Amino acid sequence: MISLAEIPSCLFPWEMKLAAEHLAAGGSVHDIPQMSKEGVLEDFSDAGPGKAPVQSM
């Protein structure tokens, strides 16, 4: 996860688990920003039913 400091991107807390799994499987840290934009990293399994966080800008 330390390698995430190399990219100019900020992950949401609920994206960290799948980002870590991607890196552990040999994926590139440089894939992470695009995966985040596409919603591939969104994992609300720990939040429980109906408790997905609200994203606001």
C-alpha positions in Angstrom: 0.0 0.0 0.0 2.9 2.3 0.5 3.4 2.4 -3.2 0.1 4.3 -3.5 2.1 7.4 -2.4 3.7 7.3 -5.9 0.5 8.3 -7.7 -1.3 11.6 -7.6 -4.6 10.0 -6.5 -6.6 9.8 -3.3 -8.6 6.6 -2.7 -11.8 6.5 -0.7 -11.6 4.2 2.4 -13.9 1.7 0.8 -11.6 1.4 -2.2 -8.5 0.4 -0.2 -9.3 -3.3 0.1 -9.7 -4.0 -3.6 -6.7 -1.7 -4.4 -4.6 -3.8 -2.0 -5.8 -7.0 -3.6 -5.0 -5.7 -7.0 -1.4 -4.9 -5.9 -1.0 -8.2 -4.1 -2.0 -10.0 -7.3 0.9 -8.3 -9.1 -1.1 -5.4 -10.5 0.5 -2.1 -11.2 0.0 0.9 -8.9 -0.4 3.0 -12.0 -3.7 1.1 -12.8 -5.3 2.3 -9.5 -6.4 5.8 -10.6 -8.3 4.5 -13.6 -9.8 1.7 -11.6 -11.1 4.2 -9.1 -12.6 6.4 -11.8 -14.4 3.3 -13.3 -15.8 2.3 -9.9 -13.9 -1.1 -10.0 -12.5 -0.6 -6.5 -15.8 0.1 -4.7 -16.4 -2.5 -2.0 -19.1 -1.8 0.5 -19.2 -5.4 1.9 -18.0 -4.2 5.3 -20.7 -1.5 5.5 -23.7 -3.9 5.8 -26.9 -3.7 3.8 -28.1 -0.3 2.9 -25.1 1.4 4.4 -23.1 2.4 1.4 -21.3 5.8 1.9 -22.6 8.8 0.0 -20.1 10.3 -2.4 -20.3 14.1 -2.6 -18.0 16.7 -4.1 
